[in-house]
Amino acid sequence: MSQLDTNKFCQGHKSFVVNGNYISRYTSDSITMCDDTNIVISRSMKKNVRQWMLDYVSD
């Protein structure tokens, strides 16, 4: 994760890093990708993902 641009990529779970360009839907519990893959956001990452989404959408 340290080598990726944090303006474009977000880690929503220990096992997943997502590219903001491919997110089709976001809820407080999950991220849905353009190919309909659903990624559950871990409890420990929810606050960070929410802030990242707010920053990403506002850019």
Contacts in CASP RR format, 6 or more apart in sequence:
PFRMAT RR
TARGET T0000
AUTHOR 0000-0000-0000
METHOD contacts of the structure
MODEL  1
MSQLDTNKFCQGHKSFVVNGNYISRYTSDSITMCDDTNIVISRSMKKNVR
QWMLDYVSD
1 9 0 8 1.000
1 11 0 8 1.000
1 17 0 8 1.000
4 17 0 8 1.000
6 52 0 8 1.000
7 55 0 8 1.000
7 56 0 8 1.000
7 59 0 8 1.000
8 19 0 8 1.000
8 20 0 8 1.000
8 21 0 8 1.000
8 56 0 8 1.000
9 17 0 8 1.000
9 18 0 8 1.000
9 19 0 8 1.000
9 20 0 8 1.000
10 17 0 8 1.000
10 18 0 8 1.000
10 20 0 8 1.000
10 48 0 8 1.000
10 49 0 8 1.000
10 52 0 8 1.000
10 53 0 8 1.000
10 56 0 8 1.000
11 17 0 8 1.000
11 18 0 8 1.000
11 45 0 8 1.000
11 48 0 8 1.000
12 18 0 8 1.000
12 31 0 8 1.000
12 39 0 8 1.000
12 41 0 8 1.000
12 42 0 8 1.000
12 45 0 8 1.000
12 48 0 8 1.000
12 49 0 8 1.000
13 39 0 8 1.000
13 40 0 8 1.000
13 41 0 8 1.000
13 42 0 8 1.000
13 45 0 8 1.000
14 42 0 8 1.000
16 39 0 8 1.000
18 31 0 8 1.000
18 33 0 8 1.000
18 39 0 8 1.000
20 56 0 8 1.000
22 33 0 8 1.000
22 34 0 8 1.000
22 35 0 8 1.000
23 31 0 8 1.000
23 32 0 8 1.000
23 33 0 8 1.000
23 34 0 8 1.000
24 32 0 8 1.000
24 33 0 8 1.000
24 34 0 8 1.000
24 36 0 8 1.000
25 31 0 8 1.000
25 32 0 8 1.000
26 32 0 8 1.000
26 53 0 8 1.000
28 41 0 8 1.000
28 46 0 8 1.000
28 50 0 8 1.000
29 40 0 8 1.000
29 41 0 8 1.000
29 46 0 8 1.000
30 38 0 8 1.000
30 39 0 8 1.000
30 40 0 8 1.000
30 41 0 8 1.000
31 38 0 8 1.000
31 39 0 8 1.000
31 41 0 8 1.000
31 49 0 8 1.000
32 38 0 8 1.000
32 39 0 8 1.000
33 39 0 8 1.000
41 49 0 8 1.000
END
